[in-house]
Amino acid sequence: MPDTLLDMRGITKAFGGVRALDGIDLTVRRGEVVGLCGENGAGKSTLMKVLSAVYPHGTWDGTIHWEGQELKAGSIRETEAAGIVIIHQELMLVPQLSVAENIFLGREPRAAGGFIDFDAMYARAAKLLADLRMGHINVARPVADYGGGECQLIEIAKALSKNAKLLILDEPTSSLSRSETETLLGIVRDLKARGTACVYISHKLEEIEAVADRVTVIRDGTYVGSAAMADITAHDIIRMMIGREMTSLFPREDHPIGAVVFEARNVTCLDPHNTRRRRVDAVSFQLRRGEILGIAGLVGAGRTELVSALFGCYRGPSTAELFLDGQPITVRNPRQAVAHGICMVPEDRKAHGIVPGLGVGQNISLSVLGRYAGAGLIDEHRELQDVGAAITRMRIKTASPLLAIARLSGGNQQKAVIAKMLAPAPRVLILDEPTRGVDVGAKYEIYKLIFEFVKQGMSIIMVSSEMPEVLGISDRVLVMGEGRLRGDFVNDGLTQEQVLTAALTPLDAAA
């Protein structure tokens, strides 16, 4: 087709005899947004690394045609020169450098004598950001002064400064608020109108529906199919991704709920940078045996601060009265929390949940390493037996327990973190954003596991920014707003409108 910009055919890539990609096709037309969908581990990122020459020509089989000519790029520099630019999920910015210096890093405009022309660089950076509706950003200030959403847009400005004809966005909104996401989607539409093509990778199908012209789905490294967005539904995409019908995204199962096992009274957290401000203000609640307690609220409501204080890892001053089986307990650090049977899966998996260089098995056993220690040695045989059982139970896809956990997909990393926090056999398990950055198939598996846990008598506290998830899983929902508890609802016919109203209505106003 004359308007075809990119045509990838029969792309096959193997690692140690295991095929990560097996005959993938992908076509992108000029000015088109293609949504690339698939479960964690399906091969989306690997395919994009082939396209952008992270894996250079010769290390994979198949053909890539770019603007009608075969592309045999040996480096990222070559693909960027051709106009193919990828923005990875982990941003590639240097916090200490200015916004302008980041945008033009390695390509700084030069004045006479070879010196950097800062005036020209600042002017060009400011124009790029203005075109992206980000004219308020001071390009002379360091990137460290800006939040995650603004940094994502700075990355896009950096890509456009390289004259990108095809922009690859890999999970671009994983750390963005709703308003920042809307801004990003608007920018993608603007770029499309200007003729810039885009491959948009996201687990959030509502975003794919909002911006994609066409959807391509891959599963387990193989090509499943491609269709115009107008001819396909989110349900169709899910079925193609996982290879089976899903009657419900939330496999809710009946389970008994017993007596109160855990109680928190007057949990208060002060802002680490301004102790006159309360991030959590005297929050109290109870948790019953076998209960799933959801915590909902808008960004900044204090949800993560609350559960961090319960686990003893809040980074500022905090106070709380905690009771287990009616008896007071002291939790000043995670070690004490685990000793009392309270474990937590953190919000930021990569920063606080895994040790990237260690194997999958070593990450899982970290929480109970003392169990295998004796006479200054680790009983590796027993450790591997227990780790193997955990990998099977959690259905973690890994070639070996010794494989570095950073090599796993996000969903499998998350299941490994959950396995690590299950190893101490907790009575109370705190899950802070348990499915963030996880595809729909892995989400379903995690939900199934949650119901398995509560059937065994475990009690769960779940923080989630996704309202359908809170309502689909929880037995009871706490609603927070501005650090205070604004509602405690039994989840029987509870609606998103009720939760949002409670989150937005101060208690004084409600009274």
Protein Blocks (a to p, Z undefined) as FASTA:
>chain_A
ZZlmbdcehiacdeehiafbghiacdddehiacdddddehilmmmmmmmmnomagghiag
cdddeehiacddfbfklmmmnopacddfbdcbdfkbcfklmmmgoiaccdehhiacfklm
mmmmmmmmmmnopampcfkbcfklpcfklmmmmmmmmmmmnopabdcdehkllmccfklm
mmmmmmmmmmmmnopacddddfblklmmmmpmbdcddeehiafbdcdfklpcfklmmmmm
nopacfbfblcddddddddfbdcehiacddfklmkbcfbghiacdddehiacddeddehi
lmmmmmmmmnopafbdcdddddeehiacddfbfklmmmnopacddfblmlmmpcfkbcfk
lmmmmmmmmmmggehiacfklmmmmmmmmmmmnopacfbfklcfklpcfklmmmmmmmmm
mmnopabdcdehklgoiafklmmmmmmmmmmmmmnopacddddfblklmmmmmmbdcdde
ehiafbdcddehiafklmmmmmmmcfklmZZ
